[in-house]
Amino acid sequence: MTADTQARAPGDAWRRRGAITLFVGPFFALFAAVIVAPLAYAVYLSLFSEKSSGLGFGGAETVFVGLGNYLDTLADRAFTDGFLIILGYCLFYIPLMIGGALGLALLLDSGLARAKKFFQLALFMPHIVPGVIAGLIWLYLYLPGISPIVDLLGGVNFLGGDQVLGSVVNIALWEWVGYNIIIYFAALQAIPAEVLEAARMDGAGAIRTALSVKVPLIRGAVITTVLFTIIGSLQLFTEPMVLDNVSDGIVSTWTPNMYAYNEAFGNNDYGQAGAASIILALLAAVLSYVVTRWGNRR
């Protein structure tokens, strides 16, 4: 190495580090502001509680309670029962979402499909609609006396009792199935043509090729969508919140997210709300780890 090269080496290293910082720095700044800071503030709030002094005539004061809010939250049946709702929701939603999206993506990728661009757009369009608007659209379709669907089906009560869980699942499917279809279809398009040609030469039909060749090759995309779907299910909030005022099957603490919202803005107990949010975030992190490890197994 010449003397001139040795002199330029430290300068080149600093320029490379500067370029890396320039590209990566905004991401970490945004990540810290949007993810880390709110989580840290929620942890801080969860360690304190508002206590009234004396007989309640004095002003409330903020006291440190440590893990008290977490213990109270875990002991509250309203919070833990919300996870039973989420469990039932996942048992219906995840198989229908993943299976439906994968089946439709395979159909779009098959040689039988026509007007692929049109159907891709048509299936993706509901995902563009905000969750609140989607909830209001289906609320209209669920309301007796207004909905043509209810009258057509002989007065089925989509908003009552246990049936409301299926109604919420239906709204979520309508919103998100097109998003997963696009992910699967893009992964299917990336499969090398020679692999599919080899399967056809070996005598594999369309169904055998789809199940034995295409699906295993897009396993990574499927695992990713399963992970996103599980996390989204834990955060279930918008759809039941829209239906809450008209459904006798939904209460203000129907899901853990709704419980945290009700504690914060209904009961003004930000410590309890913070504890519920952190518990939910920790559960999401654990499930993400489990799903990722499962997906990485050979």
C-alpha positions, 0 to 999 in steps of 0.5 A: 500500500502506497503512502498516498493510499494510506493517507486516503484510507481514514478519510474513505472510512469516515465517508463510508460511515457518514453515508451509512449514518445518512441512510440509516439515521432517519430510520432509527430517529423515526423508530425511536420517536414512534415506537421506543418513546411511546413504549417507554412512556407507557412503561412509566405511566404503568408504574404510577397510580392516582390516589385520593387522600383522606376521605376523598375530599382532598386532591388526588396525588400520583403515587408509585405503585411498582407492579401493582397496576400489572397485578390488578390488570391481570386479576381483572376478569374484563381484561383476561376474558378479552383474550378468550375473544381474541382466541376465538377470533384467531381460530376463525380469522387466521385460517380463513385469511391465510387459506383464502388469500393463498387460494385466490393468489394461486388462482390468479397465478394459474393459467386459467385466470383471465383479467388478472390486473382487474381482479388484483385491483378489485381484491386490493381495493377494500384494503384502501378503505380506512378501518372506521369507514369499513366498519361503518359500511358493514354496520349499514349492511348488518342493521335490521330494517336497513340492510338488504342482506338481513332482509334477504336472509330472513332477519338474521341478527349479525350484531347479537350474541355470539354471531357478532364475532363472525361479523367482526371476522367478516369485516377484517377479512374484507379489509385484509385479504386483498393485501395478503393476496398481493404479497402471495402473488408477488412471491409466486411471480418470483418462482423461476419458470424452469422449476415449474416447467420441470414439475410439468415434465415430471407429470405434475398437474396444476393442483399438484404443482400448486400444493407441492411446488409453489406453496413450499417455495413461497413459505417465507411469504406465508410465514410473514403474513401469519406473523402480521395476522397474529399481531393484527389480531391481538390489536383488534380494536377498530371494527368492534369499536364501530359496532359497539354502540349498536351490538348487544354482543360487544362491550367496552372491554370486549378485547384487550385493546378496548380494555386499555382504551376504556381504562384510559379515556373512560375511567381516566386510569392511565396507569392501568391502561399503560399496564394493559398496553405493555402486557399486550406488547410483551405478548405480541413480542413473545408470539412474534418470536415463537412464530419466527422460530417456527418459520425458520425451522427446516 
